[in-house]
Amino acid sequence: MSSLTLQEVANCTKNKPLIIHINSLGLLRMGVDNNDRFSNLNTVLNKIQGKGGNIAIPTFSYSYTNQEMYDVINTPSSLDDLSEYLRRCNSKKRTTDPNFSYLMFGNSFSRKHLKVSDYSTFGADSLIDDVYRKDGYLGAIGGALEYMTEIHYLERKLNISYRFDKIFKGSSVNCSGEIINNEATHFCRDLKSDYLVSFVKLKEDIRLSGIVKIWKLKEYNLKIEVVKIKELHMFIKGKLLKNPKYLWKEISE
């Protein structure tokens, strides 16, 4: 476990951005109640940005998959109260992916993610692709490593057969209030297969392997588990070579 200051976290993510998934239980020591905890986390994220760091937080809405219009500024996050709190506080930092949007706390993220256009969540030129090409990190607070949906990007790179690209058409309202028609490509599971997503086994295995590191922000009583996305790629590749269904959860279970 490494004890880091906010500046050190900023230095770590200056050129290697970090995507964090959060279970609110991991914030219990950050305040007396959720309002206090959520506010303190928002402060931490913005301070890290101010010191040159780059962290992205999911604010997924699944708008096009639900055949709904996506309003970048006003569409709520469907994840949880924390994600929605952060979205309301930082609405202009939200990406335009109508299904899997993120808040970008960092000035080194490409501004292209703020412009409505045809977009592939798990494809080339996506936010996840940027993190991969920059040798960045995936991370979790509160033990939420099994929430890392960015693993579908790695599955796509590994040409797995049980998911496929599907195009969703819809309309988005950009930050200027303009309505723009576009397409969002999502890497969907094959509904005809017995495949269901489960990263619980992966979570256990990567912890045991030692590729997961812990950053402790002592000042804020906060722990972040992080793993280099390229190291995770190679780890999963090795597991899939031995068992192509390594990331499956059977429906019968």
PyMOL commands that set and color helices and strands:
alter all, ss='L'
color gray80, all
select helices_A, chain A and resi 6-13+24-30+34-50+81-89+91-93+111-114+127-133+144-147+151-157+200-209+218-220+229-242
alter helices_A, ss='H'
color red, helices_A
select strands_A, chain A and resi 2-3+18-22+55-58+70-71+102-105+119-120+137-141+163-173+179-189+213-217+222-228
alter strands_A, ss='S'
color yellow, strands_A
deselect
rebuild
show_as cartoon
